[in-house]
C-alpha cells in the first residue's frame, strides 16, 4: 500500500513527497509518508482531512534539523500519512481523492 500511496500522491500537481519514493528502495522506509504542497499549510490540510474522518498529522515531528535541511517551514513541517498492515487500497484511494479535492 505504501508504494500505491506514494505513486498516487506524486500524481497530484504540486505535491512533494519527502523521502524515498522509488519502488526498489521501499524496504528502506517506513509506511509513513510525509508530503508538502507549496500553496497549502500541512496543518490546514490535516484539519480538513480530519473533518472527513481521515486521521493524519502535521508538523515537524521533533525533527528540527531535518526540517531545516529540507527547507521546510519549521512550524508547519509536513503532512504525515501513516499506513499500517491493515489499510486497504480503497482507503489509500480515499485519502488521495480527498487530498485532490482540497488541493484544487
N, C-alpha and C positions, 0 to 999 in steps of 0.2 A: 504494500500500500504506500510505502514511503516514496518509492520512485514514481508511482502514479501521481501522488500529491505534488511532488517536485515538478514533474513534467507539465501537469495541468496549470500549476501556478506560473511557471515560466512562459506559458502561452498567453498570459494576461498582460497586455501592454502596460509598461511602467513598473511591473512587479520585479523586484530584485530578490532572488533567493540568496541568502547569506550562507556561505559554506559550500561543502561538496555537493555537486549536482550530477556528476557522471555516474551512470549505472554501474560501470565496472569498479567504482570505488565506494559503492553503497555500504559495504561492510565496515568502512572507516568512520561512519557517522551514526548518530542515534536517530530515532524516528521523530525527533522534534525538529520542525522546520521553521526557521526564522526568516521573515520577509520584511521588506520596506517598500514604500511607494513614494515617489517624490512629492505628490500632491496631497497625501493623506497621513495624518498622525496615527501611529500604531495604537495609541490609547483610544482614539475615536473609533477606529475600526473594531477594536476589541469590545467596546461598549455596544456598537451597532450589532455585532455578531451575537453578543450575549442576549440582546433583546430578541433575537431569533432562536434562542435556545442552543447556541453554539458556544461552547466554553473554550476560550483561548486566553492567552496572557499577552501583556505588553510590558515593555520596559527594558532595562539594561541587564537585569538578572545578576547584578553584582559583578558583572564582567566589564568593569570600567575601562581597563586597559585595552581590551578587545574592541569595545565600542569606540574608543579614541582611534585605535589603529585602523578600523574600518571606516572612520569618518562619520560615524553615526551621532545623532543628537544624543548626548549623554542622559538627558531626562526622558526622552521618548523611547530610545532604543529601537526595538524591533517588535513586530507582531509574531508571537510564537504559537505554532500549531503543533500540538503533541498527539501523536498516534500511539496506539497500543495494539497488541496482537489480536484483539477482538474487534477492531474497527473494520468496517466493510468498505467496499468500493463505492457503494451508494452514499455512505457518509462522507467520503472524500469528495465525491461529486457535489454533495450538498454544500460543503464548505466552500468549494471553488466557485460554484454558481452564486452563492451568497456574496462572496467577495467581488465577483464580476459585477454584480448589480450595484454594490457600494462604490466601486471604483470608476463608474461611468462618469 
